[in-house]
Amino acid sequence: MPILKQLNNIDTAVQNTMGIEDGIATVLDVLVVKSASIARLESLINNLSWLVSELVTSINLPCSRKLC
């Protein structure tokens, strides 16, 4: 596929060039909205196993358990 045609397809450009999955874009869209809910985020994040792992690791850090 010619490069100009690939760049015209934003989804392909973001996914292939930047390595951003569709799920991440959706999570970011939800976080931008003031009415973002944990339930909505949880359902989206559960589809991204690597993100679940990173969040659990981050939350379990000693610094996260108290004010740093």
PDB file as gemmi writes it, atoms N, CA and C in Angstrom:
CRYST1    1.000    1.000    1.000  90.00  90.00  90.00 P 1                      
ATOM      1  N   MET A   1       0.853  -1.176   0.000  1.00  0.00           N  
ATOM      2  CA  MET A   1       0.000   0.000   0.000  1.00  0.00           C  
ATOM      3  C   MET A   1       0.898   1.239   0.000  1.00  0.00           C  
ATOM      4  N   PRO A   2       0.652   2.169  -0.903  1.00  0.00           N  
ATOM      5  CA  PRO A   2       1.475   3.389  -0.964  1.00  0.00           C  
ATOM      6  C   PRO A   2       1.405   4.172   0.350  1.00  0.00           C  
ATOM      7  N   ILE A   3       2.489   4.833   0.675  1.00  0.00           N  
ATOM      8  CA  ILE A   3       2.605   5.551   1.947  1.00  0.00           C  
ATOM      9  C   ILE A   3       1.545   6.632   2.116  1.00  0.00           C  
ATOM     10  N   LEU A   4       1.239   7.374   1.054  1.00  0.00           N  
ATOM     11  CA  LEU A   4       0.227   8.431   1.158  1.00  0.00           C  
ATOM     12  C   LEU A   4      -1.143   7.857   1.469  1.00  0.00           C  
ATOM     13  N   LYS A   5      -1.461   6.707   0.886  1.00  0.00           N  
ATOM     14  CA  LYS A   5      -2.744   6.064   1.163  1.00  0.00           C  
ATOM     15  C   LYS A   5      -2.783   5.579   2.612  1.00  0.00           C  
ATOM     16  N   GLN A   6      -1.662   5.065   3.106  1.00  0.00           N  
ATOM     17  CA  GLN A   6      -1.590   4.616   4.500  1.00  0.00           C  
ATOM     18  C   GLN A   6      -1.763   5.786   5.454  1.00  0.00           C  
ATOM     19  N   LEU A   7      -1.154   6.912   5.144  1.00  0.00           N  
ATOM     20  CA  LEU A   7      -1.256   8.079   6.021  1.00  0.00           C  
ATOM     21  C   LEU A   7      -2.655   8.676   6.009  1.00  0.00           C  
ATOM     22  N   ASN A   8      -3.383   8.523   4.922  1.00  0.00           N  
ATOM     23  CA  ASN A   8      -4.756   9.006   4.852  1.00  0.00           C  
ATOM     24  C   ASN A   8      -5.686   8.184   5.727  1.00  0.00           C  
ATOM     25  N   ASN A   9      -5.316   6.955   6.000  1.00  0.00           N  
ATOM     26  CA  ASN A   9      -6.100   6.112   6.890  1.00  0.00           C  
ATOM     27  C   ASN A   9      -5.546   6.308   8.308  1.00  0.00           C  
ATOM     28  N   ILE A  10      -6.177   7.187   9.068  1.00  0.00           N  
ATOM     29  CA  ILE A  10      -5.675   7.566  10.394  1.00  0.00           C  
ATOM     30  C   ILE A  10      -5.541   6.360  11.311  1.00  0.00           C  
ATOM     31  N   ASP A  11      -6.523   5.476  11.312  1.00  0.00           N  
ATOM     32  CA  ASP A  11      -6.483   4.306  12.193  1.00  0.00           C  
ATOM     33  C   ASP A  11      -5.255   3.446  11.912  1.00  0.00           C  
ATOM     34  N   THR A  12      -4.984   3.223  10.648  1.00  0.00           N  
ATOM     35  CA  THR A  12      -3.825   2.418  10.275  1.00  0.00           C  
ATOM     36  C   THR A  12      -2.532   3.123  10.667  1.00  0.00           C  
ATOM     37  N   ALA A  13      -2.462   4.413  10.427  1.00  0.00           N  
ATOM     38  CA  ALA A  13      -1.252   5.171  10.755  1.00  0.00           C  
ATOM     39  C   ALA A  13      -0.975   5.124  12.256  1.00  0.00           C  
ATOM     40  N   VAL A  14      -1.993   5.331  13.056  1.00  0.00           N  
ATOM     41  CA  VAL A  14      -1.809   5.324  14.518  1.00  0.00           C  
ATOM     42  C   VAL A  14      -1.429   3.939  15.000  1.00  0.00           C  
ATOM     43  N   GLN A  15      -2.124   2.940  14.520  1.00  0.00           N  
ATOM     44  CA  GLN A  15      -1.883   1.581  14.999  1.00  0.00           C  
ATOM     45  C   GLN A  15      -0.535   1.033  14.542  1.00  0.00           C  
ATOM     46  N   ASN A  16      -0.208   1.205  13.285  1.00  0.00           N  
ATOM     47  CA  ASN A  16       1.023   0.628  12.752  1.00  0.00           C  
ATOM     48  C   ASN A  16       2.258   1.469  13.040  1.00  0.00           C  
ATOM     49  N   THR A  17       2.138   2.771  12.972  1.00  0.00           N  
ATOM     50  CA  THR A  17       3.285   3.638  13.156  1.00  0.00           C  
ATOM     51  C   THR A  17       3.589   3.872  14.625  1.00  0.00           C  
ATOM     52  N   MET A  18       2.558   4.195  15.381  1.00  0.00           N  
ATOM     53  CA  MET A  18       2.759   4.541  16.785  1.00  0.00           C  
ATOM     54  C   MET A  18       2.554   3.353  17.718  1.00  0.00           C  
ATOM     55  N   GLY A  19       1.949   2.290  17.224  1.00  0.00           N  
ATOM     56  CA  GLY A  19       1.739   1.106  18.033  1.00  0.00           C  
ATOM     57  C   GLY A  19       0.651   1.267  19.081  1.00  0.00           C  
ATOM     58  N   ILE A  20      -0.278   2.173  18.854  1.00  0.00           N  
ATOM     59  CA  ILE A  20      -1.359   2.398  19.804  1.00  0.00           C  
ATOM     60  C   ILE A  20      -2.543   1.527  19.416  1.00  0.00           C  
ATOM     61  N   GLU A  21      -2.983   0.718  20.368  1.00  0.00           N  
ATOM     62  CA  GLU A  21      -4.123  -0.165  20.122  1.00  0.00           C  
ATOM     63  C   GLU A  21      -5.422   0.626  20.158  1.00  0.00           C  
ATOM     64  N   ASP A  22      -6.457   0.073  19.534  1.00  0.00           N  
ATOM     65  CA  ASP A  22      -7.767   0.711  19.539  1.00  0.00           C  
ATOM     66  C   ASP A  22      -8.274   0.909  20.964  1.00  0.00           C  
ATOM     67  N   GLY A  23      -8.039  -0.068  21.817  1.00  0.00           N  
ATOM     68  CA  GLY A  23      -8.522   0.002  23.190  1.00  0.00           C  
ATOM     69  C   GLY A  23      -7.952   1.181  23.957  1.00  0.00           C  
ATOM     70  N   ILE A  24      -6.712   1.526  23.716  1.00  0.00           N  
ATOM     71  CA  ILE A  24      -6.084   2.648  24.408  1.00  0.00           C  
ATOM     72  C   ILE A  24      -6.733   3.956  24.007  1.00  0.00           C  
ATOM     73  N   ALA A  25      -7.011   4.112  22.731  1.00  0.00           N  
ATOM     74  CA  ALA A  25      -7.666   5.337  22.269  1.00  0.00           C  
ATOM     75  C   ALA A  25      -9.029   5.490  22.924  1.00  0.00           C  
ATOM     76  N   THR A  26      -9.745   4.397  23.068  1.00  0.00           N  
ATOM     77  CA  THR A  26     -11.058   4.440  23.707  1.00  0.00           C  
ATOM     78  C   THR A  26     -10.934   4.786  25.178  1.00  0.00           C  
ATOM     79  N   VAL A  27      -9.951   4.216  25.864  1.00  0.00           N  
ATOM     80  CA  VAL A  27      -9.721   4.529  27.283  1.00  0.00           C  
ATOM     81  C   VAL A  27      -9.416   6.015  27.441  1.00  0.00           C  
ATOM     82  N   LEU A  28      -8.575   6.551  26.583  1.00  0.00           N  
ATOM     83  CA  LEU A  28      -8.244   7.975  26.656  1.00  0.00           C  
ATOM     84  C   LEU A  28      -9.460   8.848  26.376  1.00  0.00           C  
ATOM     85  N   ASP A  29     -10.297   8.433  25.436  1.00  0.00           N  
ATOM     86  CA  ASP A  29     -11.523   9.174  25.154  1.00  0.00           C  
ATOM     87  C   ASP A  29     -12.438   9.206  26.373  1.00  0.00           C  
ATOM     88  N   VAL A  30     -12.545   8.099  27.087  1.00  0.00           N  
ATOM     89  CA  VAL A  30     -13.389   8.042  28.286  1.00  0.00           C  
ATOM     90  C   VAL A  30     -12.804   8.907  29.395  1.00  0.00           C  
ATOM     91  N   LEU A  31     -11.487   8.892  29.547  1.00  0.00           N  
ATOM     92  CA  LEU A  31     -10.843   9.671  30.613  1.00  0.00           C  
ATOM     93  C   LEU A  31     -10.988  11.178  30.418  1.00  0.00           C  
ATOM     94  N   VAL A  32     -11.143  11.612  29.191  1.00  0.00           N  
ATOM     95  CA  VAL A  32     -11.270  13.041  28.902  1.00  0.00           C  
ATOM     96  C   VAL A  32     -12.624  13.583  29.363  1.00  0.00           C  
ATOM     97  N   VAL A  33     -13.627  12.736  29.377  1.00  0.00           N  
ATOM     98  CA  VAL A  33     -14.980  13.156  29.725  1.00  0.00           C  
ATOM     99  C   VAL A  33     -15.128  13.278  31.239  1.00  0.00           C  
ATOM    100  N   LYS A  34     -15.763  14.347  31.698  1.00  0.00           N  
ATOM    101  CA  LYS A  34     -15.948  14.550  33.134  1.00  0.00           C  
ATOM    102  C   LYS A  34     -16.785  13.446  33.770  1.00  0.00           C  
ATOM    103  N   SER A  35     -17.661  12.848  33.000  1.00  0.00           N  
ATOM    104  CA  SER A  35     -18.550  11.823  33.552  1.00  0.00           C  
ATOM    105  C   SER A  35     -17.976  10.410  33.411  1.00  0.00           C  
ATOM    106  N   ALA A  36     -16.668  10.284  33.304  1.00  0.00           N  
ATOM    107  CA  ALA A  36     -16.034   8.970  33.188  1.00  0.00           C  
ATOM    108  C   ALA A  36     -16.340   8.147  34.438  1.00  0.00           C  
ATOM    109  N   SER A  37     -16.679   6.898  34.234  1.00  0.00           N  
ATOM    110  CA  SER A  37     -16.995   6.040  35.381  1.00  0.00           C  
ATOM    111  C   SER A  37     -15.995   4.891  35.467  1.00  0.00           C  
ATOM    112  N   ILE A  38     -15.803   4.425  36.685  1.00  0.00           N  
ATOM    113  CA  ILE A  38     -14.897   3.300  36.918  1.00  0.00           C  
ATOM    114  C   ILE A  38     -15.410   2.063  36.184  1.00  0.00           C  
ATOM    115  N   ALA A  39     -16.716   1.846  36.201  1.00  0.00           N  
ATOM    116  CA  ALA A  39     -17.287   0.674  35.537  1.00  0.00           C  
ATOM    117  C   ALA A  39     -16.963   0.685  34.041  1.00  0.00           C  
ATOM    118  N   ARG A  40     -17.083   1.840  33.419  1.00  0.00           N  
ATOM    119  CA  ARG A  40     -16.782   1.953  31.979  1.00  0.00           C  
ATOM    120  C   ARG A  40     -15.296   1.719  31.725  1.00  0.00           C  
ATOM    121  N   LEU A  41     -14.456   2.304  32.548  1.00  0.00           N  
ATOM    122  CA  LEU A  41     -13.014   2.114  32.388  1.00  0.00           C  
ATOM    123  C   LEU A  41     -12.615   0.667  32.636  1.00  0.00           C  
ATOM    124  N   GLU A  42     -13.207   0.068  33.658  1.00  0.00           N  
ATOM    125  CA  GLU A  42     -12.867  -1.313  33.991  1.00  0.00           C  
ATOM    126  C   GLU A  42     -13.161  -2.254  32.829  1.00  0.00           C  
ATOM    127  N   SER A  43     -14.301  -2.059  32.188  1.00  0.00           N  
ATOM    128  CA  SER A  43     -14.643  -2.935  31.069  1.00  0.00           C  
ATOM    129  C   SER A  43     -13.677  -2.758  29.892  1.00  0.00           C  
ATOM    130  N   LEU A  44     -13.200  -1.542  29.700  1.00  0.00           N  
ATOM    131  CA  LEU A  44     -12.242  -1.288  28.617  1.00  0.00           C  
ATOM    132  C   LEU A  44     -10.849  -1.803  28.965  1.00  0.00           C  
ATOM    133  N   ILE A  45     -10.426  -1.577  30.193  1.00  0.00           N  
ATOM    134  CA  ILE A  45      -9.077  -1.962  30.614  1.00  0.00           C  
ATOM    135  C   ILE A  45      -8.923  -3.475  30.699  1.00  0.00           C  
ATOM    136  N   ASN A  46      -9.998  -4.176  31.054  1.00  0.00           N  
ATOM    137  CA  ASN A  46      -9.930  -5.640  31.129  1.00  0.00           C  
ATOM    138  C   ASN A  46      -9.582  -6.270  29.793  1.00  0.00           C  
ATOM    139  N   ASN A  47      -9.825  -5.577  28.706  1.00  0.00           N  
ATOM    140  CA  ASN A  47      -9.468  -6.081  27.373  1.00  0.00           C  
ATOM    141  C   ASN A  47      -7.998  -5.854  27.044  1.00  0.00           C  
ATOM    142  N   LEU A  48      -7.292  -5.119  27.884  1.00  0.00           N  
ATOM    143  CA  LEU A  48      -5.875  -4.818  27.650  1.00  0.00           C  
ATOM    144  C   LEU A  48      -5.067  -5.440  28.788  1.00  0.00           C  
ATOM    145  N   SER A  49      -4.723  -6.706  28.645  1.00  0.00           N  
ATOM    146  CA  SER A  49      -4.076  -7.447  29.740  1.00  0.00           C  
ATOM    147  C   SER A  49      -2.773  -6.793  30.203  1.00  0.00           C  
ATOM    148  N   TRP A  50      -2.009  -6.230  29.277  1.00  0.00           N  
ATOM    149  CA  TRP A  50      -0.754  -5.596  29.664  1.00  0.00           C  
ATOM    150  C   TRP A  50      -1.009  -4.376  30.546  1.00  0.00           C  
ATOM    151  N   LEU A  51      -2.104  -3.657  30.297  1.00  0.00           N  
ATOM    152  CA  LEU A  51      -2.417  -2.482  31.097  1.00  0.00           C  
ATOM    153  C   LEU A  51      -2.868  -2.883  32.493  1.00  0.00           C  
ATOM    154  N   VAL A  52      -3.649  -3.948  32.587  1.00  0.00           N  
ATOM    155  CA  VAL A  52      -4.080  -4.460  33.890  1.00  0.00           C  
ATOM    156  C   VAL A  52      -2.846  -4.804  34.719  1.00  0.00           C  
ATOM    157  N   SER A  53      -1.914  -5.498  34.126  1.00  0.00           N  
ATOM    158  CA  SER A  53      -0.684  -5.885  34.827  1.00  0.00           C  
ATOM    159  C   SER A  53       0.106  -4.666  35.295  1.00  0.00           C  
ATOM    160  N   GLU A  54       0.247  -3.674  34.425  1.00  0.00           N  
ATOM    161  CA  GLU A  54       0.991  -2.457  34.786  1.00  0.00           C  
ATOM    162  C   GLU A  54       0.286  -1.671  35.885  1.00  0.00           C  
ATOM    163  N   LEU A  55      -1.029  -1.597  35.838  1.00  0.00           N  
ATOM    164  CA  LEU A  55      -1.769  -0.877  36.875  1.00  0.00           C  
ATOM    165  C   LEU A  55      -1.642  -1.565  38.224  1.00  0.00           C  
ATOM    166  N   VAL A  56      -1.759  -2.886  38.240  1.00  0.00           N  
ATOM    167  CA  VAL A  56      -1.621  -3.640  39.492  1.00  0.00           C  
ATOM    168  C   VAL A  56      -0.220  -3.452  40.059  1.00  0.00           C  
ATOM    169  N   THR A  57       0.782  -3.527  39.217  1.00  0.00           N  
ATOM    170  CA  THR A  57       2.160  -3.322  39.666  1.00  0.00           C  
ATOM    171  C   THR A  57       2.339  -1.926  40.234  1.00  0.00           C  
ATOM    172  N   SER A  58       1.808  -0.936  39.561  1.00  0.00           N  
ATOM    173  CA  SER A  58       1.934   0.449  40.011  1.00  0.00           C  
ATOM    174  C   SER A  58       1.221   0.676  41.339  1.00  0.00           C  
ATOM    175  N   ILE A  59       0.024   0.132  41.465  1.00  0.00           N  
ATOM    176  CA  ILE A  59      -0.750   0.311  42.695  1.00  0.00           C  
ATOM    177  C   ILE A  59      -0.089  -0.389  43.865  1.00  0.00           C  
ATOM    178  N   ASN A  60       0.585  -1.490  43.617  1.00  0.00           N  
ATOM    179  CA  ASN A  60       1.220  -2.249  44.695  1.00  0.00           C  
ATOM    180  C   ASN A  60       2.585  -1.709  45.117  1.00  0.00           C  
ATOM    181  N   LEU A  61       3.072  -0.686  44.457  1.00  0.00           N  
ATOM    182  CA  LEU A  61       4.338  -0.074  44.866  1.00  0.00           C  
ATOM    183  C   LEU A  61       4.162   0.586  46.243  1.00  0.00           C  
ATOM    184  N   PRO A  62       5.178   0.506  47.090  1.00  0.00           N  
ATOM    185  CA  PRO A  62       5.072   1.109  48.433  1.00  0.00           C  
ATOM    186  C   PRO A  62       4.679   2.581  48.386  1.00  0.00           C  
ATOM    187  N   CYS A  63       5.174   3.288  47.406  1.00  0.00           N  
ATOM    188  CA  CYS A  63       4.871   4.711  47.278  1.00  0.00           C  
ATOM    189  C   CYS A  63       3.380   4.947  47.041  1.00  0.00           C  
ATOM    190  N   SER A  64       2.714   4.013  46.384  1.00  0.00           N  
ATOM    191  CA  SER A  64       1.289   4.165  46.096  1.00  0.00           C  
ATOM    192  C   SER A  64       0.427   3.906  47.310  1.00  0.00           C  
ATOM    193  N   ARG A  65       0.967   3.233  48.300  1.00  0.00           N  
ATOM    194  CA  ARG A  65       0.200   2.889  49.487  1.00  0.00           C  
ATOM    195  C   ARG A  65       0.140   4.016  50.510  1.00  0.00           C  
ATOM    196  N   LYS A  66       1.015   4.986  50.348  1.00  0.00           N  
ATOM    197  CA  LYS A  66       1.017   6.127  51.243  1.00  0.00           C  
ATOM    198  C   LYS A  66       1.306   7.378  50.422  1.00  0.00           C  
ATOM    199  N   LEU A  67       1.165   8.512  51.002  1.00  0.00           N  
ATOM    200  CA  LEU A  67       1.487   9.738  50.292  1.00  0.00           C  
ATOM    201  C   LEU A  67       2.988   9.852  50.130  1.00  0.00           C  
ATOM    202  N   CYS A  68       3.412  10.127  48.941  1.00  0.00           N  
ATOM    203  CA  CYS A  68       4.856  10.245  48.663  1.00  0.00           C  
ATOM    204  C   CYS A  68       5.328  11.665  48.844  1.00  0.00           C  
TER     205      CYS A  68                                                      
END                                                                             
